[in-house]
């Protein structure tokens, strides 16, 4: 399977990226903000939802990937222990709320109620796989309310 490379410049594009990073796992220490460049990078092990299934016994995969946001600022974390660099987070979704177009706030929503929220001048995000995939026995699932 070829490596995934996506860019988002609007809400629809960001929704596609959100679907691809759903159920990614990462450590708090994998979140890096570069204030001088106003650049946020989140390294993660994403579940390969885009992998073609060839049969019921087909292997499931995870891939190392990086999600980056340009023109980011005013980061706010809720229910994330920033001092616990090895704490594992499970990413559920990426959402955008417009303020003064094209600016707005992006929220990274994690299982357990954690949120990383930041402002952006406009949506400018990239998702790229960083290397080979590896097999996993566990496929994420969620109970519907």
N, C-alpha and C positions, 0 to 999 in steps of 0.2 A: 504494500500500500504506500503510495507516495506521501511525503510529508505535507502536512496541512500548513498553508500560509494564507491568512485572511487579513483584510483591512476593513475598518469601519469609519465612515465619515458622516453617518446619520443614524437615527434610531433603528431603522430597519436592519442596517448592517450590524449594529451592536447587538440586536436580538439574535442574529445568526451566530455571532461570537459567543453570546451567552449560552446558547444551546450546545455549542461545542465544548465549553468549559464546565458545564453542569457536572457536578460530582467530582471535580478535580480535587485532589488533596495536596496540601502544601504545609510547610512549617511557617510560623510567624516570621522567622528569620529569612524566609524566601521573599519577603516583601521589601523592596528597596525603593526609597524616594531620593531623588537627586534634586534638591531645592534650587540649586544654581541654574540647572537646565529645565526645571519644572517638569520633570519626567518621572513617572512611576512605572516600575517594572515588577511583575509578579511571576516568579518561576513556580511551576507546578507539575504534578503528575496528573495529566488529564486522562479520563476514561475515553477511549476511542469510540464514541458513538457513531462516527462516520465510517467505521469499518464495515465492509460488505460481509453479510452473513451468508455462509455457503451451506449451512446445515445446522441441525439442532446441537450437534456436538462441536461446533466451531469454537475455537478459542476466543476468549475476550482479551482485549489489550489495553494497556496504559502506555502513554508516551510522555516524555519530558517535553514541556512546552514553556514558552514565555508569553505573557500578556503584557503589553506596554501601552501607556497612555501619555500623550504629549500635552503640553500646556496645562498641566495639573497643579493645583494648589489647595491650600486650606484643608489639609487632611484631618479627618476626625475619625477616631476608632471608638467603637462601642462594643463592650463585652469581649474585647480581645486583650489579653494580657501581653503587652508589648515587651515586658521583661522576660517572658517565657519563650525564648527564641526557638526552642525545640517543640513547642506545643503544636499539635496538628490541627489544621482547619480544613473543613470540607466546604468547598465553594458550591453554592446552590444556583446563584444567578447574578447577572450584571444588569443593572437598570439605569435609566437616564431620566432625569426630571429637568425640563427646560426652566430657565429663569428668564433672562433677557436673551432671546434668540440671537445668535446660535449658542450662547453660553448656557450652562446648567450645572447640575450635580450628578455625578455618577456614584452609584452605590454598589459595592461588592457585598453580596449577602451570603453569610455563612450559616451552616447548621448550628443550632444552639443559640441563635439570636445575635451572633456577632455581625458587625457591619463595619466596613471601611468606606467612608464617604469622602468625596473630594470634589472641588469645583474644577470645571474645565472652560476654557474660552470657547471651545467648540469640540465636537466629537472627533477625535483623531486617535484611533486605537489600532493595534496590530496584534495578531496572534500567530505564533509560528512554532511548529514542532522543532525540537532541537536535536533529535537523534532517533535511534532505532526504537521500535516498540518492544515491549516484553509482555508475556502472557500473564493473565491474572485469572484466578478461579472465581473471583467475586464480581458480580455485576450489580451496581448500585440499584436500589429500588426504594420507593417512597410510598408510604401509606397515604391514600387520598382521604381527606376529611369529608 
